[in-house]
């Protein structure tokens, strides 16, 4: 088996091996040959590490490259090899990039978790006192308690030192706000607006059920967002009765301007009687984190907050921690939650075990009905699912943590009112330390809670089951939009979409064929 001159002589053993390899290749099917050929070419083409990083930056952009690279690093995950880290970077960069169309996003931010009413109110009052340009306050509830009066005095002092003070409260939630306070603020130069008032009729901007559930405070370059209202139930030893447990967040950096745009959207939805220009964008903070501001506005057909929450739940591969107040989620969130344990991820729910409905605890009854169905449909995953009821105080916090890197905190409840009706706002954060902070709060309250199982008596007794089913049905029925007409635009769009889909899928061939028959009558 000699070859041309100058080449080495091939041994009979080598020729035999090549003959066997050729025979094996000939015996393969065509698809197996193709996959082997592609795999071989891919292994030979594998780019170097600098080249792969260059491709990543080109495809996802410098912002996501900085964001994902800072989270999935050797320092944060020393136990993972480089291949696993690269896979996680690609997964989360892809998810964050798809979510960018749902809200304004920025790097270089700082987000601080504020646990408890006293801690949060101190920070908010300090920010109001330090403001020199603007104080924009938006709250669902602003009551006439001691904490409400304290905020009123702080807003009044800010207006008297020529700050741009705007107070936007919901008409139903803040029905008890004293008109004397409103008049005094207006005399000092502040603007006070009630969202969607019932009276007079020409001032309403929608049906009675269309409410503003957002909680936002903008003080120059500092913002606050979360689930806390300005009410005595949230305050603790210093400011209130400590009936509610709640969590808020303090924002610094460019994301404050994005949060201010949500406040401006609320003013616009209230009829545009008061409006403000966009605020200057604060500078980036060195070593800051990635933040996206989300909102829900049903009348404008913006459900970006719901979509990001659904996609984040569907992307959980390791762990999902959810803390929320009223837990009877709509269908799209229920289906996303059902798939979490099937993927092998752990799911921990921290819910309220005490009610704020009087005299009938309708929220707890409806929640119990849903939990019985949820636990029944997830049999076999008991080791991965933990449902905990916090009973010492009413659990009013609203936050979520996914795989220890992605987090959400805001005003959104897992119910039909937040999903289909109210104005809502939320903050999505991609940072490991922030996610671990929320997980720590979650696990601390879980240790003080009671775990719910199907063996509990309220899941077993027929009378309790009937009462819970009636409460759940009433809440589901009251959350439907056909009572208020808020889904009229959505229904029209669905009809148009269905008609277009039918024409494209069912009659496309007929249209193309007829268009090519020239000369036919």
C-alpha positions as CSV (number, residue, x, y, z in Angstrom):
1,X,0.0,0.0,0.0
2,X,2.6,2.4,-1.0
3,X,1.7,6.1,-1.6
4,X,3.3,8.7,-3.7
5,X,7.0,9.4,-3.3
6,X,8.0,11.2,-0.1
7,X,5.0,9.9,1.9
8,X,5.2,7.3,4.6
9,X,4.3,3.8,3.8
10,X,1.0,2.7,5.3
11,X,1.0,-0.4,7.4
12,X,-1.5,-3.2,6.7
13,X,-3.0,-2.6,10.2
14,X,-3.8,1.0,9.3
15,X,-5.4,0.0,6.0
16,X,-7.6,-2.6,7.8
17,X,-8.8,0.0,10.3
18,X,-9.7,2.4,7.5
19,X,-11.5,-0.3,5.6
20,X,-13.6,-1.1,8.7
21,X,-14.3,2.6,9.2
22,X,-15.4,2.9,5.6
23,X,-17.7,-0.2,5.9
24,X,-19.2,1.3,9.1
25,X,-19.8,4.6,7.4
26,X,-21.5,2.9,4.5
27,X,-23.8,1.0,6.8
28,X,-25.0,4.1,8.5
29,X,-28.3,5.7,7.5
30,X,-28.2,9.1,5.8
31,X,-29.5,11.1,8.8
32,X,-26.9,9.5,11.1
33,X,-24.1,10.4,8.6
34,X,-25.4,13.9,8.4
35,X,-25.5,14.4,12.2
36,X,-22.0,12.9,12.5
37,X,-20.7,15.2,9.8
38,X,-22.2,18.3,11.4
39,X,-20.9,17.3,14.9
40,X,-17.4,16.9,13.5
41,X,-17.5,20.2,11.7
42,X,-18.8,21.9,14.8
43,X,-16.1,20.5,17.0
44,X,-13.4,21.6,14.6
45,X,-14.9,25.1,14.3
46,X,-15.4,25.8,18.0
47,X,-14.2,29.3,18.6
48,X,-11.8,30.4,21.2
49,X,-13.0,31.9,24.5
50,X,-12.3,35.5,23.4
51,X,-14.1,34.9,20.1
52,X,-17.2,33.4,21.9
53,X,-17.3,36.5,24.2
54,X,-17.1,38.8,21.2
55,X,-20.0,36.9,19.6
56,X,-22.0,37.2,22.9
57,X,-21.5,41.0,23.1
58,X,-22.4,41.4,19.4
59,X,-25.7,39.5,19.7
60,X,-26.9,40.6,23.2
61,X,-25.3,44.0,23.5
62,X,-22.8,45.5,26.0
63,X,-25.5,46.1,28.7
64,X,-26.6,42.5,28.9
65,X,-23.0,41.3,28.6
66,X,-22.1,43.4,31.6
67,X,-25.2,42.4,33.5
68,X,-25.1,38.6,32.9
69,X,-21.3,38.4,33.2
70,X,-21.3,40.1,36.6
71,X,-23.9,37.7,38.0
72,X,-22.7,34.4,36.5
73,X,-19.0,34.7,37.5
74,X,-16.5,32.4,39.1
75,X,-16.8,34.5,42.3
76,X,-20.5,34.0,42.6
77,X,-20.7,30.4,41.5
78,X,-17.3,28.7,42.3
79,X,-18.9,25.3,42.2
80,X,-19.9,25.5,38.5
81,X,-17.6,24.7,35.6
82,X,-17.2,27.1,32.7
83,X,-19.6,25.2,30.4
84,X,-22.4,25.4,32.9
85,X,-21.8,29.1,33.5
86,X,-21.8,29.7,29.8
87,X,-25.2,27.9,29.5
88,X,-26.7,30.0,32.3
89,X,-25.4,33.2,30.8
90,X,-27.0,32.4,27.5
91,X,-30.3,31.4,29.1
92,X,-30.7,34.5,31.2
93,X,-29.3,36.9,28.5
94,X,-31.9,35.5,26.1
95,X,-34.7,35.9,28.7
96,X,-33.7,39.4,29.6
97,X,-33.4,40.4,26.0
98,X,-36.9,39.1,25.2
99,X,-38.3,41.0,28.3
100,X,-36.7,44.3,27.3
101,X,-39.7,45.2,25.1
102,X,-41.9,45.0,28.2
103,X,-40.4,48.0,30.1
104,X,-37.6,50.5,30.4
105,X,-34.4,49.0,31.6
106,X,-31.0,50.3,32.7
107,X,-27.7,49.4,34.3
108,X,-25.9,51.2,37.1
109,X,-28.7,51.2,39.7
110,X,-28.8,50.5,43.4
111,X,-31.9,48.8,45.0
112,X,-32.3,48.4,48.8
113,X,-34.9,46.2,50.5
114,X,-36.9,47.9,53.2
115,X,-38.6,45.4,55.5
116,X,-41.4,46.6,57.8
117,X,-43.4,49.8,57.9
118,X,-41.2,51.8,60.4
119,X,-38.0,51.2,58.5
120,X,-39.6,52.1,55.2
121,X,-41.5,55.2,56.5
122,X,-38.3,56.6,58.0
123,X,-36.5,56.3,54.7
124,X,-39.4,57.9,52.8
125,X,-39.8,60.8,55.2
126,X,-36.0,61.4,55.1
127,X,-36.1,61.5,51.3
128,X,-39.0,63.9,51.3
129,X,-37.2,66.1,53.8
130,X,-34.1,66.2,51.7
131,X,-35.8,66.9,48.3
132,X,-35.2,70.3,46.7
133,X,-36.9,69.9,43.3
134,X,-39.7,67.4,43.2
135,X,-41.8,65.1,45.5
136,X,-44.2,63.0,43.5
137,X,-46.3,60.7,45.7
138,X,-48.7,58.0,44.5
139,X,-50.6,55.6,46.9
140,X,-53.7,53.5,46.9
141,X,-54.4,54.2,50.6
142,X,-53.5,57.4,52.4
143,X,-55.4,57.4,55.7
144,X,-55.9,60.0,58.4
145,X,-53.8,58.1,61.1
146,X,-50.7,59.3,62.8
147,X,-48.5,58.1,59.9
148,X,-50.8,59.8,57.4
149,X,-50.5,63.0,59.3
150,X,-46.8,62.7,59.4
151,X,-46.6,62.3,55.6
152,X,-49.0,65.2,55.2
153,X,-46.7,67.5,57.3
154,X,-43.7,66.4,55.3
155,X,-45.4,67.1,52.0
156,X,-46.6,70.4,53.2
157,X,-43.1,71.4,54.3
158,X,-41.7,70.4,50.9
159,X,-44.4,72.5,49.1
160,X,-43.5,75.5,51.2
161,X,-39.9,75.3,50.2
162,X,-40.9,75.5,46.5
163,X,-40.6,71.8,45.7
164,X,-42.9,70.5,42.9
165,X,-45.3,68.4,45.1
166,X,-47.9,66.2,43.5
167,X,-50.1,63.8,45.5
168,X,-52.1,61.2,43.6
169,X,-54.3,58.9,45.6
170,X,-57.1,56.5,44.7
171,X,-60.6,57.8,45.4
172,X,-61.8,54.5,46.9
173,X,-58.7,53.5,48.8
174,X,-58.1,57.0,50.2
175,X,-61.7,57.9,50.8
176,X,-60.9,58.8,54.4
177,X,-58.2,61.4,53.5
178,X,-59.3,64.7,55.3
179,X,-60.3,67.4,52.9
180,X,-58.7,69.9,55.3
181,X,-55.3,68.4,54.5
182,X,-56.1,68.6,50.8
183,X,-57.0,72.3,51.0
184,X,-53.9,73.1,53.0
185,X,-51.6,71.4,50.5
186,X,-53.2,73.2,47.6
187,X,-52.9,76.5,49.3
188,X,-49.2,75.8,49.8
189,X,-48.8,75.2,46.0
190,X,-49.1,71.4,45.9
191,X,-51.3,69.5,43.5
192,X,-53.6,66.9,44.9
193,X,-55.6,64.5,42.7
194,X,-58.0,61.7,43.4
195,X,-57.9,58.9,40.9
196,X,-61.2,58.1,39.2
197,X,-63.5,59.8,41.6
198,X,-67.2,58.8,41.8
199,X,-68.4,62.3,42.3
200,X,-68.7,64.5,40.3
201,X,-69.7,62.2,37.4
202,X,-67.8,64.2,34.8
203,X,-64.5,63.7,36.7
204,X,-64.6,59.9,36.6
205,X,-62.3,58.3,34.0
206,X,-63.7,54.8,34.0
207,X,-66.0,52.3,35.8
208,X,-66.0,52.2,39.5
209,X,-63.8,49.0,39.6
210,X,-61.0,50.7,37.7
211,X,-58.6,51.6,40.5
212,X,-55.0,52.8,40.9
213,X,-53.2,50.3,43.0
214,X,-49.7,51.7,42.4
215,X,-47.4,52.8,45.2
216,X,-44.7,55.2,44.0
217,X,-42.7,58.0,45.6
218,X,-40.2,60.1,43.7
219,X,-37.9,62.5,45.6
220,X,-35.4,64.1,43.3
221,X,-33.0,61.2,42.4
222,X,-34.5,58.7,44.8
223,X,-37.5,56.5,44.2
224,X,-39.6,54.0,46.3
225,X,-41.8,51.2,45.0
226,X,-43.4,48.1,46.5
227,X,-46.5,47.0,48.3
228,X,-46.7,49.6,51.1
229,X,-49.6,52.0,51.5
230,X,-49.5,55.0,53.8
231,X,-51.7,53.6,56.6
232,X,-51.5,52.7,60.3
233,X,-51.9,48.9,59.6
234,X,-48.5,48.9,57.9
235,X,-46.7,50.9,60.6
236,X,-45.2,49.1,63.5
237,X,-44.3,50.3,67.0
238,X,-43.4,53.8,65.9
239,X,-46.1,54.6,63.2
240,X,-49.0,52.2,63.6
241,X,-50.7,49.0,64.7
242,X,-48.4,46.4,63.1
243,X,-51.3,44.5,61.6
244,X,-49.7,44.1,58.2
245,X,-46.3,42.7,57.3
246,X,-45.0,44.4,54.2
247,X,-41.8,45.0,52.1
248,X,-40.8,48.0,50.0
249,X,-37.8,49.0,47.9
250,X,-35.6,52.1,47.6
251,X,-34.2,52.8,44.1
252,X,-31.3,55.0,43.1
253,X,-29.8,55.5,39.6
254,X,-31.3,55.8,36.1
255,X,-34.2,53.5,36.9
256,X,-35.7,56.4,39.0
257,X,-36.5,58.3,35.8
258,X,-38.3,55.2,34.5
259,X,-40.3,54.9,37.7
260,X,-41.2,58.6,37.3
261,X,-42.6,57.9,33.9
262,X,-45.0,55.4,35.4
263,X,-46.2,58.1,37.8
264,X,-46.7,60.4,34.8
265,X,-48.7,57.6,33.1
266,X,-51.0,57.5,36.2
267,X,-51.5,61.3,35.9
268,X,-52.4,60.9,32.2
269,X,-54.8,58.1,33.0
270,X,-56.6,60.3,35.5
271,X,-57.8,62.6,32.7
272,X,-54.6,64.6,32.2
273,X,-55.8,67.4,34.6
274,X,-52.3,67.4,36.1
275,X,-49.3,66.5,34.0
276,X,-45.5,66.6,34.3
277,X,-42.6,66.6,31.9
278,X,-40.1,63.7,32.1
279,X,-37.5,64.2,34.9
280,X,-33.8,64.3,34.1
281,X,-32.2,60.9,34.1
282,X,-29.9,60.3,37.1
283,X,-26.3,59.2,36.4
284,X,-25.3,55.6,36.6
285,X,-23.8,54.3,39.8
286,X,-20.5,52.5,39.6
287,X,-21.0,48.8,40.2
288,X,-24.7,49.2,39.9
289,X,-27.2,46.5,38.9
290,X,-29.7,45.8,36.1
291,X,-33.2,47.0,36.8
292,X,-36.4,47.0,34.7
293,X,-39.5,49.0,35.6
294,X,-42.8,47.2,34.7
295,X,-46.4,48.4,34.7
296,X,-49.9,47.2,34.0
297,X,-52.4,49.5,32.4
298,X,-55.4,47.6,31.1
299,X,-57.0,50.5,29.3
300,X,-53.9,51.1,27.3
301,X,-53.5,47.3,26.7
302,X,-50.2,47.2,28.5
303,X,-49.8,44.0,30.5
304,X,-46.0,44.0,30.5
305,X,-45.8,43.2,34.3
306,X,-48.0,40.1,33.9
307,X,-46.0,38.9,30.9
308,X,-42.6,39.2,32.7
309,X,-43.9,37.5,35.8
310,X,-45.2,34.6,33.7
311,X,-42.0,34.2,31.7
312,X,-39.9,34.4,34.9
313,X,-41.9,31.6,36.5
314,X,-41.7,29.5,33.4
315,X,-37.9,29.9,33.3
316,X,-37.3,28.7,36.9
317,X,-35.1,25.6,36.7
318,X,-33.8,25.4,40.3
319,X,-36.0,27.4,42.8
320,X,-38.9,29.7,42.9
321,X,-39.9,31.7,46.0
322,X,-43.2,33.7,46.0
323,X,-44.5,35.9,48.8
324,X,-47.9,37.4,48.2
325,X,-51.0,38.5,49.9
326,X,-54.1,37.3,48.0
327,X,-53.5,34.1,46.2
328,X,-56.1,33.0,43.7
329,X,-54.1,33.5,40.5
330,X,-55.6,33.8,37.0
331,X,-55.3,31.0,34.5
332,X,-52.0,32.0,32.9
333,X,-50.2,32.2,36.2
334,X,-51.8,29.0,37.5
335,X,-50.6,27.1,34.5
336,X,-47.1,28.5,34.8
337,X,-47.0,27.5,38.5
338,X,-48.2,24.0,37.8
339,X,-45.2,23.4,35.5
340,X,-42.5,24.4,38.0
341,X,-42.2,21.1,39.9
342,X,-42.5,19.1,36.7
343,X,-39.2,20.7,35.6
344,X,-37.5,19.6,38.8
345,X,-37.5,23.0,40.4
346,X,-38.5,23.7,44.0
347,X,-41.5,25.9,44.7
348,X,-42.0,27.8,48.0
349,X,-45.2,29.8,48.5
350,X,-45.5,32.2,51.5
351,X,-49.1,33.3,51.8
352,X,-51.2,35.1,54.4
353,X,-52.8,33.1,57.1
354,X,-54.9,36.0,58.5
355,X,-57.5,38.0,56.7
356,X,-58.1,41.8,56.3
357,X,-61.7,41.2,55.1
358,X,-64.4,42.0,57.6
359,X,-66.6,40.5,58.9
360,X,-66.3,37.4,56.6
361,X,-62.7,36.4,55.7
362,X,-63.5,36.0,52.0
363,X,-59.9,36.2,50.9
364,X,-58.8,33.3,53.1
365,X,-61.8,31.1,52.1
366,X,-61.1,31.7,48.3
367,X,-57.4,31.1,48.8
368,X,-58.1,27.8,50.7
369,X,-60.3,26.6,47.8
370,X,-57.5,27.3,45.3
371,X,-54.9,25.7,47.5
372,X,-56.9,22.5,47.8
373,X,-57.1,22.2,44.0
374,X,-53.4,23.1,43.6
375,X,-52.2,20.6,46.1
376,X,-54.4,17.9,44.7
377,X,-53.2,18.5,41.1
378,X,-49.5,18.4,42.2
379,X,-49.6,15.1,44.1
380,X,-46.3,13.3,43.8
381,X,-44.3,16.6,44.1
382,X,-44.7,17.1,47.8
383,X,-40.9,17.2,48.3
384,X,-40.6,20.1,45.8
385,X,-43.6,22.2,46.8
386,X,-44.0,24.0,50.1
387,X,-47.1,26.1,50.9
388,X,-46.8,28.1,54.1
389,X,-49.4,30.3,55.8
390,X,-48.1,33.2,57.9
391,X,-50.6,33.9,60.7
392,X,-49.0,36.3,63.1
393,X,-49.9,39.3,60.9
394,X,-51.6,39.8,57.6
395,X,-49.0,39.1,54.9
396,X,-49.1,42.0,52.5
397,X,-45.7,41.8,50.9
398,X,-45.4,41.1,47.2
399,X,-42.1,39.8,45.9
400,X,-40.6,36.8,44.0
401,X,-37.2,35.3,43.5
402,X,-36.2,33.0,40.6
403,X,-33.1,30.7,40.7
404,X,-31.4,33.0,43.1
405,X,-30.6,35.6,40.4
406,X,-33.8,37.2,39.2
407,X,-36.3,39.1,41.5
408,X,-39.4,41.1,41.4
409,X,-41.1,43.4,44.0
410,X,-44.1,45.6,43.5
411,X,-47.8,46.1,44.0
412,X,-49.1,43.2,41.9
413,X,-51.3,40.6,43.6
414,X,-51.9,37.1,42.3
415,X,-55.6,37.8,41.6
416,X,-57.9,38.9,38.8
417,X,-58.1,42.4,40.1
418,X,-54.4,43.1,39.6
419,X,-54.2,41.0,36.4
420,X,-57.2,42.5,34.5
421,X,-58.2,45.7,36.1
422,X,-56.0,47.8,38.4
423,X,-53.1,50.1,37.5
424,X,-50.0,48.2,38.9
425,X,-46.3,48.8,39.0
426,X,-43.3,46.6,39.7
427,X,-39.5,46.4,39.7
428,X,-37.6,43.5,38.2
429,X,-34.0,43.2,39.4
430,X,-31.3,40.9,38.0
431,X,-28.7,40.6,40.8
432,X,-27.7,37.7,43.1
433,X,-27.3,39.6,46.3
434,X,-30.7,41.2,46.0
435,X,-32.4,37.9,45.2
436,X,-30.7,36.3,48.2
437,X,-31.9,39.1,50.4
438,X,-35.5,38.5,49.3
439,X,-35.0,34.7,49.8
440,X,-33.7,35.3,53.3
441,X,-36.9,37.4,54.1
442,X,-39.0,34.6,52.7
443,X,-37.3,31.8,54.5
444,X,-37.4,33.7,57.8
445,X,-41.1,34.1,57.6
446,X,-41.5,30.5,56.5
447,X,-39.9,29.4,59.7
448,X,-42.6,31.3,61.6
449,X,-45.5,30.0,59.5
450,X,-47.6,26.9,59.3
451,X,-47.2,24.5,56.4
452,X,-50.5,23.6,54.6
453,X,-51.1,20.0,53.5
454,X,-54.1,18.1,52.1
455,X,-54.5,16.5,55.5
456,X,-55.6,19.8,57.1
457,X,-59.2,19.8,58.3
458,X,-60.3,22.8,56.2
459,X,-59.4,20.8,53.1
460,X,-61.3,17.7,54.3
461,X,-64.7,18.8,55.8
462,X,-67.5,19.2,53.2
463,X,-68.9,22.3,54.9
464,X,-65.6,24.1,54.7
465,X,-65.1,23.0,51.1
466,X,-68.5,24.4,50.2
467,X,-67.9,27.8,51.9
468,X,-64.5,28.1,50.3
469,X,-65.9,27.2,46.9
470,X,-68.6,29.8,47.2
471,X,-66.1,32.5,48.2
472,X,-63.8,31.5,45.4
473,X,-66.6,31.7,42.9
474,X,-67.7,35.1,44.1
475,X,-64.2,36.5,43.8
476,X,-63.6,35.0,40.4
477,X,-67.0,36.3,39.2
478,X,-66.4,39.8,40.6
479,X,-63.0,39.9,38.8
480,X,-64.4,39.3,35.4
481,X,-64.2,42.3,33.1
482,X,-67.6,41.9,31.5
483,X,-69.1,43.7,34.5
484,X,-67.1,46.9,33.8
485,X,-66.3,46.8,30.1
486,X,-62.5,47.2,30.6
487,X,-61.9,44.3,28.1
488,X,-63.8,45.8,25.2
489,X,-60.7,46.6,23.3
490,X,-59.2,43.2,24.0
491,X,-62.3,41.5,22.7
492,X,-62.3,43.5,19.5
493,X,-58.6,42.7,19.0
494,X,-59.2,39.0,19.5
495,X,-61.9,39.0,16.9
496,X,-59.7,40.7,14.4
497,X,-56.8,38.4,15.2
498,X,-59.0,35.3,14.8
499,X,-60.4,36.5,11.5
500,X,-56.9,37.3,10.1
501,X,-55.6,33.9,11.3
502,X,-58.4,32.1,9.6
503,X,-57.8,33.9,6.3
504,X,-54.1,33.2,6.4
505,X,-54.3,29.6,7.5
506,X,-57.4,28.3,5.8
507,X,-57.8,30.4,2.6
508,X,-54.3,31.4,1.7
509,X,-53.9,28.7,-0.9
510,X,-57.2,29.6,-2.5
511,X,-56.3,33.3,-2.7
512,X,-52.9,32.5,-4.3
513,X,-54.4,30.0,-6.7
514,X,-57.2,32.3,-7.9
515,X,-54.8,35.3,-8.2
516,X,-52.8,33.3,-10.8
517,X,-55.7,32.4,-13.0
518,X,-55.5,35.3,-15.4
519,X,-58.3,35.8,-17.9
520,X,-61.0,34.0,-15.9
521,X,-64.3,35.7,-15.4
